[in-house]
Amino acid sequence: MRPHTKETLHTLTPELALEILKDGNERFVNNIKAHRDLLEQVNVTSSGQFPFAAILSCIDSRTSAELIFDQGLGDIFSIRIAGNILNDDILGSMEFACKIAGSKLIVVLGHTKCGAIEYACNDIVLGNITKLLSKIKPAIELEKETKTERNGNNKLFMNNVTTNNVNLTVKKIKEQSSLLADMEKSGEIKIIGGLYDLDTGLVTFFD
């Protein structure tokens, strides 16, 4: 498999971009890797890159987007930060990916058993981590189903907060970037969320 070119990226729709990720995750779950000559991809992409998607995921060592979606060099922009939260620099990176580089899809990818989510649920106060975790607190406040044991020991509570966090981040992208919101309205891109299951390797998209 070869990286996208300017021509192939131009013909790709956001819907097809999503299907590429779904197909890649299916290969990953079934332990079937697409054949790639990585050295060839180094040479092919040395003069330019045309990634079809930008994926905001957590820094968790088990959640590499390239591996989860079975993608190679030059295929995706990988944006990683604890708790897959949003800030101005990340938003600018997404705008660069889509408006400048031509990516067709933005995915906010949360994952089960997230340490950042757990720390936020447990109200941990520790250095600069505290400020980062504050960005997850709205997802906790949004979770109304759980009345007791609203902490990291409650798996259901954690999963609901994780999903809320993804959905809120998707919402913030559209609210805080008129550029990306307009691109989605015109059909140029798609902005969605998803959840990676650490136990199975499966990604569930919220589309």
N, C-alpha and C positions, 0 to 999 in steps of 0.2 A: 504494500500500500504506500502510495506517495502522498506528500502533503498537498494541500490545495494550492492552486495557482490563482492569479488575479482573475483569470477567465472562469475557472470552475467556481470560485467563491461568488462571483457576480451572478451566476445562474442558480445559486443555492437559495432556497427559501428558509425562513425561520422554522417552519414545520419540518422540513427535511433535515435541518441541522439538529433538531430535537430527536428525530428518528435515528440519526447517526449515533447520538449519545446512548439512546435506548439499546440499539444493536450492540454497541461496544460494551455496555454493562451486562448484557445477556452473555456475551462471550466471556467476560470476566467471571461471572457467576458459574459458568460451566467450564471454567479453566481452559478456554480455547482462545489463544492469542492470534490476532491477525499477523501474518508474516510481514515483517518490516526489516529493511536494511538500514539500520540507524546511521551508519557511516554515510550511506548514500543520502539520507535525509539531512545530515549535517551539510553536505555539499550542496544539495538542492536549495536549502533554506539560507545559505550563506549570503545570498544576494537579495533576500527579501522574505518576509513572512506574511501569510494570509490565513490566520486562525479563524475558524468558523464560529467559535463560541468563547465566551468569557465566563469563568466559573469562580464564584466567591465561595470558598470553603474554609473550614477550620484548619488550624495548624497541626491538629492531631496527626501523629505519625502514621496512623492507619487509614488516612483518608486522602491519599494522593489522587487527584482528579485524573491525571494521565493514566494511572493504573486502573482505577475504578471503571473508567470509560474506555479502556484499551485504545488510547490515542498515542500518537508519536510526536516527534519533534515538529514544531510549526503548526500543530493542529488546534491547540486551544491556548487562551490566556488563562493562567492559573493565578488567582488572587487569594492569598491565604492570611487569615488572622484569627486569633482565638475567639471562638464563639460566632464565627462568620458574621461579625457586626459590620456596620457601615460607618464610614467617616468621609470627610471631604476628599481626601487623597484617593480613597478607594473609588468614590463616585467619579472623580476625574479620570481614573484609570479605566473605568467602564466606558466613559464617554470617548476616551481615546480608542479603546478597542472597537467600538461600534461605528463612531462617526469618522474616525481617521483611518483605521485599519480594515473596516468593513465587516466585522463580526456580525452574525445574524441572530445570536442568541445570548441572553444573560441568564445564568442559573445561580440562585442562592441555595447552596447545598449544606443543610444541617446534617447531623448524624446522632445516632443513639449513644447513650452513655458518655455524653460530652462533659468533659471536666469543667469547662467554663460555665456551662449551664448549671452544673452541680454546685460549683462555688457560689454562683449568684443566688441559687435557691437556698443556700446555707448562710447567706449574708456574710461571707468571708471579707474581712478587711485586711489588706496586705499590700503595701507599697502602691505602685502604679496599677497593679491588678484591680484595685478598688474602682478606679475611674473607668477601666474597661468594662468591668462587670455591671456598672451602673447603666450601661447601654442595653443590658439584657433585662433589667428590672421591669420595663413596661410589659414584656412578655409574661412575666410572673404575675403582674397585676391583672393582666387580661384573663388569666386562668381562673375561672369562677367555679368549675365543677368540683374541685377538691376543697373540702371544708376543713379537714384535719390532716395532720402530717404533711404540711406544705413545705417540704424540704427535699434534699437530694436523696433521701432514703426511700422515697416513694417513687417507684418506677413509672407509674401512670402519670403522676404529677410532672415528673421530669420530661416524659415524652410529650405531654401537652404543651409544656413551656417551650420545648425545643421546636415544635411545630409552630407555635405562636411567634417565636423569634424569627423563624424563616419568613413567615407571612408578613410580619411587620417590616422586615428588612426589604422585602419586595415592594411593599407599599411605600416605604420611605424613598426608595430609588425613584419611583414614579412621581412622588411629591416634590423631591428635592432636586430633580434634574428635568427641567422642561425639555431639554434637548432629547433625552432618552424617551421621555413620555410621548413627545411628538413623533419620534421615530417608530414607536410601537403603534401609535394611532394610525400611522400611514402604512403599517404593515411591513416596514423595513426590518424590524426586529421583533423578538418576543422576549418577555421578561417573566420568568417563572421560578418557583421554588421546588425543592426536592429534599428527600430525607434518605440518607444512607444508613443501612442497617449493619452494624458491626458484626452481628452474628451470622448473617447470611451473605453479605456482599451486595445485596439487592438495593437499588435506588428506586424509590417511589416518587414520581413527579406529581406536583400539585397543579395540574393543568386541566 
